[in-house]
């Protein structure tokens, strides 16, 4: 079985075509927004720190949500 493959032409940009806009969500020029948690080319310690911070924030959200649920359950008198 044979498949026809087609390549998609990509535009190659020169450095002079890029404008540095620090008003967007990504604050550095040329880096782009490659991801929220782990950026391409990050060092190991940076990746570990980002994953640890993400995990701790998620743990805090879960704990606070559970506490609020228990408080509301107590106030409503539901067992």
C-alpha positions as CSV (number, residue, x, y, z in Angstrom):
1,X,0.0,0.0,0.0
2,X,1.5,3.3,-1.0
3,X,0.7,6.7,0.5
4,X,1.2,10.0,-1.2
5,X,3.1,12.3,1.1
6,X,3.1,16.0,0.7
7,X,5.3,18.4,2.4
8,X,4.1,21.7,3.7
9,X,6.4,24.6,2.9
10,X,7.4,26.6,5.9
11,X,8.3,30.3,6.0
12,X,11.8,31.0,7.2
13,X,12.1,34.2,9.2
14,X,15.1,36.4,9.5
15,X,16.0,38.0,12.8
16,X,15.3,41.5,11.3
17,X,11.7,40.5,10.6
18,X,11.0,39.8,14.3
19,X,9.8,42.7,16.4
20,X,10.3,42.7,20.2
21,X,7.0,43.2,21.8
22,X,7.2,43.0,25.6
23,X,3.6,43.8,26.0
24,X,2.4,40.3,25.3
25,X,2.3,37.4,27.7
26,X,5.8,36.2,26.9
27,X,8.1,38.9,28.1
28,X,11.3,38.1,26.2
29,X,12.1,38.6,22.5
30,X,12.4,35.6,20.2
31,X,11.5,33.0,22.9
32,X,7.9,32.7,22.0
33,X,5.3,30.9,24.1
34,X,6.4,27.3,23.9
35,X,4.5,26.1,26.9
36,X,3.3,27.1,30.3
37,X,5.0,24.6,32.5
38,X,8.2,23.5,30.8
39,X,9.9,25.6,28.1
40,X,12.0,24.1,25.4
41,X,15.7,24.2,26.2
42,X,15.2,24.6,30.0
43,X,17.8,23.3,32.4
44,X,16.9,20.3,34.6
45,X,16.8,22.4,37.8
46,X,14.4,24.9,36.2
47,X,12.1,22.1,35.1
48,X,12.2,20.4,38.5
49,X,11.4,23.8,40.2
50,X,8.5,24.4,37.8
51,X,7.1,21.0,38.3
52,X,7.4,21.3,42.1
53,X,5.7,24.7,42.1
54,X,2.9,23.4,39.9
55,X,2.4,20.4,42.3
56,X,2.4,22.5,45.4
57,X,-0.1,25.0,43.9
58,X,-2.3,22.0,42.9
59,X,-2.1,20.6,46.4
60,X,-3.1,23.9,47.9
61,X,-6.1,24.2,45.6
62,X,-7.3,20.7,46.4
63,X,-6.8,21.3,50.2
64,X,-8.6,24.6,50.2
65,X,-11.5,23.2,48.1
66,X,-11.9,20.2,50.4
67,X,-11.9,22.5,53.4
68,X,-14.5,24.8,51.9
69,X,-16.7,21.7,51.1
70,X,-16.4,20.5,54.6
71,X,-17.3,23.9,56.0
72,X,-20.3,24.3,53.8
73,X,-21.4,20.7,54.7
74,X,-21.1,21.6,58.4
75,X,-23.1,24.8,58.0
76,X,-25.8,23.1,56.0
77,X,-26.0,20.2,58.5
78,X,-25.5,17.5,55.9
79,X,-23.6,14.4,57.0
